């Protein structure tokens, strides 16, 4: 399950850990508490108030990056800008996974 953590400017992954015998949360993309706009690998990408996620037909994940007025597509190897426009009252929520195409 992927979650856009708006307040921390990151994309989180929630998964079941057999080792812990419980659910765990990890940061998948972005740097916690570091708002910004940067494309690149998942470790280099920066978001500023990601508010929604949706999976596209190619197993990419679309990220609504509200404060950057951008719709971005995330893949395992990179996050890049898809379109820039002003988003208002957008509410997209979907669980997905990152996988290579």
N, C-alpha and C positions, 0 to 999 in steps of 0.2 A: 504494500500500500504506500503510495506517495502522498505527501502532505506539503502544501505550501505554508511555510512558517513565516507569515508576514512580518511579525514583530522582530524576528531575528534575521530577516533577509536571506533565508536559505530554503532549500528543498530538502525535506527529511524523508527517510525511508523507515517504515515500521514493518518489522518482520518477526517471525517466530524463531527463537534461538533454541535449538535442541540442547546445546551446552548449558544454557541457563534454565531451561525448561520454563521459559516465560517469553514475553514479547520484549523486543529491544528496539531502540531508536538510534539511527545514525544520520549524520549529515551527508547527503548525497552530492549536493552542488551548492556553491556559494560559501562565503565565510561568515560565521555567526557574528552578529552585531557590527557588520561592516557593509553599509549600504554603498552602492555604486553601480556602474555600468561597465562590464568588461566581458567580452567574448573570449572563448578559449576552452581549455580542458575543464572538466567539472571542478577541479581544485582551483582553477584560475578565474572561473566565471564569477561575476558579482551581480547581485540583484538589488533592487530597491523597492521593497514592498510587493513581493510576489503574492498575488491574491487568488490565483486559480490555476488549475492544471487540467489538461485534456490529452488523451492519446490520439495521435493521427493514424492513418491507415498504414504507415510505414514503421510503426513501433517507436516513433519519436514522441516526445512529450512537449506539448505546447505550454508555455508558461506566460501567464498574463502578469507583466512586470509593471505594476500600476504607476509608481512614482517616476519611472523612466518613460512612461507613455509608450510602451513597446510590447509587442507580442513576439516571444522568442521561442525557438525550437531547440530542445535539448536532446542530445544523443550521448551515448557512453563516452565518446571521444571529444565532444565539443558542444558549446552553447553558442548559437549565433542569432543575430537579429533577423526576424522575419518581416516585420512591418512596424512602423512607428505611427501612432495616431493617439488621439486622446481617448482614454477609456473612462467611462462613467457608468457606475452601477452594473459592472460586469460580474457575473457570478457563475463561474465554471468550476465544477468539481468532478473529478474522475480519479479512480485509482488505476494505476498502471504499473509498468515496469520498464526499466531501461534494458534494451537488448540491441545487439548489432543488427544492421540490415544487410 
